[in-house]
Amino acid sequence: MEIMNKDPILPKDTSYLDKELGSGCYYKNVEILDKKVYTWTIPQWSTALDREKLYSKTFEVGGCKWKLLLFPKGVTRNNIISVFLYSVDANDEKCEKNWYVCSHFGLALANPKDKKIFIKKEAHHRFTSKENDWGFQQFIKTNDLYKARGTTGKSLIENDTLLVIAYIRVIKDTTGVLWYDFSEWDSKKRTGYVGLKNQGATCYMNSLLQSLYFINLYRKATFEIPTEKEQPCNSVPLALQRVFYNLQHSNSSVDTRELTNSFGWDTVESFMQHDIQEFNRVLQDNLEDKMKKTKAEGAISSLFKGKMKSYIKCINVDYTSSRVEDYYDIQLNVKGCKDVIQSFNEYIDVETLEGENKYMAEGYGLQDAKKGVIFQSFPPVLQLHLKRFEYDFEHDAMVKNNDRFEYPEIINLSKYLENYNNEDLPENDYILYGVLVHSGDINSGHYCAFIRPKNNDKWYKFDDDNVFPVSSYEVFEENFGGKSIYKSNLNISNRYTNAYMLIYIRKSEIDTILAPFSEDDIPKHIGDQISKEQEELRKRKEQIEYERKSLIIHILTDEIISQYKGFDLCNINNNYLPFTNVPNIQILKTATYKEFIKQVQLKYKFNKNDFRLWEMNYRPNETFRINKIVKCQYENIKMEEIFKSNNDNYHGPIIKYLYMEIADPNILKSYKKPFLPLESYPNQCLIFLKYFDINKKKIMKIQKFTIEDIDKPLIHYAPLFNEIADLPVNTPLNIYEETYPTMIDLLNQNHSLRKLEIVDGDILCFERKLANQEEYVNINKNIMIIPQYFDNLLNQKVVTFINIGQDDEPKLDDIQLILRGDTTYIEMANMLGERIQKDPENLQFITYSTHQQIRYLPNKRIDKILDPDEIILYYTILSITLKEYENIMVISVDELTAKHQIKKSHNVIVYNDSTYRDLYESIYKELGYELLRDENGDYHSFVREESNDGQNEREKDEEDDENESSEEDDENVRYINCDEVLTTKRIYCTCENRVLTIVKPDDYMSIRNHPRDVKINYYVEDVPTEELDEDDDDNKKMVSVVYFDKTLNNLHGIPFPFEVHDNETFSELKKRLFKKISLSNKELNENNVYLVSKESQLIKYDDDDVPDEYVAVGYDCPDRTLMHLLSDKGLKINT
């Protein structure tokens, strides 16, 4: 039954509905095709409560038919009213599969006399044949309809009547994916493009790679780098070429692990979020280096390189100082700027140097001047990095700036170029190509890219694996940042999703830069290799699928058993002995038993009547034994019916072990049958015997044995056991049952085997019985009995040793050793050293699971060193003993030029407990000097000099024995005094780009007495001549010279000590500084010199001023060397 009003009611005044029901955000960025208010009066509400559901009359909005659907007691009958908008078209049998309509709607329950008394809910939905209704299961409790609302005292029900109001908007779907359910989205099928897989935190890389990929000139240049002889694991260009190839040809998202592996990154680095600009610079530097002397040389600079000029121009005299620099991207301020135009304006703002801040012009003295930056050229592809992340001095932390910052689709940059003549030239028009977006804050977030791959109006969102078409509103308005434009009843929320990088392309060149990319642009070897790998992968998948449909049957033979010396008959899952290699036959589950037996015959060359197969299984006590004979009444029965999986839900390959019992020739001779006939011997039993030699302390024989009658006493079979062991027939024996590893039971030989509960597959171990008390005394010395043997097995494990030698050393084969729990560290080292013919003292062990170095503890047991499950160890062979190695430190020391650039690097070896004095001596020795102390404790320096004869003699001696020195050597060596180097060289230590201390010969402080977890560097510099002329070296005041980029938080470069001179003017200080600073004369700028106070404040002085107390001298310059990328915490890509 349908309860409905006769005619839809369209109120004359719908403004309040627009305000109330239309307050959602969904319709504001889309085109509304049609909208309508529909009212549904439900009379006799008390009667309607007995109905399961009610439908309104059909009505039309936007060319579609609709109904309202209401459940008076709720969908789940919980007395909470459910209300839905129902698509009649979607439920029509003639509805096409791909039919849909998008609607934003509001539903309200209202008082029929006063429509302003209502409750409402809003939603949006893409109606399809699969999802044909949408609304609210829990709209309002049934009883709450009668509660008074507002000041009127009226409820929603009046005169037993309820009014339902629907405000419906049909929305135009401009992208085709509005409110789409992406659970089954196929990016390639729907867009023609594919995404990149996220390895954990590589979304920043994925976004950049997608933006580079669609710059077809860049992609073409990348493919022009020769890579035929390289491997993707260690070649960044080849790995990138393969990513680009797969982006073009793959039907699903592309894996980037090859690429990050080529960077030299481990898994941890792939889970670390990095900065897009930082990654882009390092990647392009790497590729540009690989492009040298190839067809691609210069491609990156021709696409991305522009030029800018920094200048200072005097106002009153004709003097200009300028410096032209290349750039590959521009960093624009977001803070305080409303858009790109304002940020560019700020970038080229001119600063006036006047008053106390006048400029010292060469030849003109102090002058008023204009200081600024102007662009000389913009590149074809312009990358703008928006400075969303900035330092918050108040909180001493980096924060993200989410302010609104607009960017245009087309921008003309003429006014920012040098020689601008107030004319916006068309060659300086740039069109937006890509927007890289960051969502989140400084600590966490996500990157995606909005890209226009072709020169048209179609934008796509590249979000890791998925690619979606998007509207221009999503590209621009939704990524400007700032406050949310969507209002709710509670607040106005901040946006944490905003543009971070903009990519513009020169409009006049965009068709060339995005020109179609052809298959001819891809080197043939790349496609061939990837096709080959895909074919191998396809075959591997087929093999896996074949295995899934297969039985893998391992067949244990007497020959394999006879070589085994452990528990059970073979070892397939315990680490106390090497695993037993049991050959297998792989056969489809649907194959017949007859087909299987044929394969067995072919493999083992036996007639089918000369063997029988026993199924092997684990017993409840976890021993692995034969269980029953495989019997098959019908040869055509399928294998999967004979060997069923224990788990009905398991659909993988079934692995089974069978024992092949070969016919006994004696039985065949006696009974004319291959096996003991069951009808003649119903109490027969197949067991296995292990003979243990108590003197040799090992198992000598293992073989099957058929018990003819289990009712006979065990002692009846003892003579036969002796015969098997080649012992005298009457030799007394101890016979044990191998029940399970920790239970080796001595059997009463007077009992029958039935009473001893011996069954098929049991294992009996026997040994010569100890003859006298003397032998009992010698247990653990000269002899061993079976229980001891098995106890020892339990206390041992097989450990695999894997060599991880240096790249230039041949890698040794893996070694397996059997180690007991009480084996000591030094015993383990000796065992491995003997196997590989190396000094055990030089072996260093590293755990497989944690990659931790194992300390040299010679007498410590390995069960105290290794975890119980640790069965693999890495090892490396050192050039010195491990004991010495653990007590040394290798310190990197760099020799510097007069301009403090690295001239030569040294590695200096010192002991952990060394002092600065020890380090001082070691560094001089590494530099080629011998230091000796006289009776007063003063150092003297000598340099070794050999005569030609002595040198020739030395070379001859070294050929005879490079490890021995000849006494004649000393006769041909002269030592020349050179004490001057003790004063002309200075050794100093830096910590995080600041000078920490100057290393002196009388400093007994430990070298380890410095801040932990920071990078410490040591440098050797030549002391300036003017400092050598001064006598009182100890009373010199030294400060640190540091390089920084805009703030002291961005230190970089190599700092160095700088002497403070009394009564020295700021101008004189700068002149001395510029003689030592590591920049070219063209790059030096006096206005970039600051003094640093104790409070870490930057201070400026007039040139004639004599500075007060300061602790450092700072020079402001960009970090073009990107040294921070090479630090422990920075981003790196292997070269």
Protein Blocks (a to p, Z undefined) as FASTA:
>chain_A
ZZddfbdcddfblmlmmmmmmmpmklmmcccfbdcddddddehkllmmmpmbdcddddde
ehiacdddddfkojnlnopacdddddfklmpmklcfkbccddddddddddfklmkbccdd
dddddddfklmcgcdfblbgfklmmpcehjkopafbeghiacddddddddddfkopgoia
fklccfklmnopacdddfhlammmmmmmmmmmmmmklmmmmmmpccklpcfklpmklmmm
mmmmmmmmmcbdcdfklmmmmnopafklmmpccdfklmmmmmmmmmmmmmgopakgoklm
mmmpccdddddddfkbccddddddddfbdcddfehpabfklmmmmmmoccddehjlbccd
ehkapaddddddddfbdcfbdcddddfbccdfklopacddfbdcdddfbdcfklmpghia
hiacfklcccdfbdcddeddfkbccddddddfbacfbdcddehjbccdddfklmmmmmng
pjdfbdcfkbccddfbdcfbdcdddfklmmmmmgccdfklpcfklmmmmmmmmmmmmmmm
mmmmmmmmpccdddddfklmmmpcbehjbdfkbckbccdddddddddfkbcfklmmmmmm
mmnopafklcccddddddfkopacdfbdcddfblkbcfklmmccfblkbcbdcddddddd
dddfklmmmnopabdcfklmmmgccdddddddfklopafbdcddddfblkbcfklmmmmm
mmmnopafklccdddddfbfmlccdddfkbcfklnopaehiacddddddfblmlmmmgoi
lpccfklmmmmmmmgccddddddddfkbccdddddddddfklcfklmmmmmmmmnopafk
lpccddfklopacdddfkbcfklmpcfklcbdcddddfbdfklmmmcccdddddddfkop
afbdcdddddfkbcfklmmmmmmmmnopacdddfkopacdddddddfklmmmmmmmmmmo
mmbccfklmmmpccdddfklmmmpccdddeehiafbdcdfklcbdfklccehiacddddd
dddfklmmpmblmlpccddddddehiaklggdjdddddddehiafklmmmmmmmmpccdf
klpcfklpccddfkopacdddfkbccdddfbdcdddddfkommmmmmklccddZZ
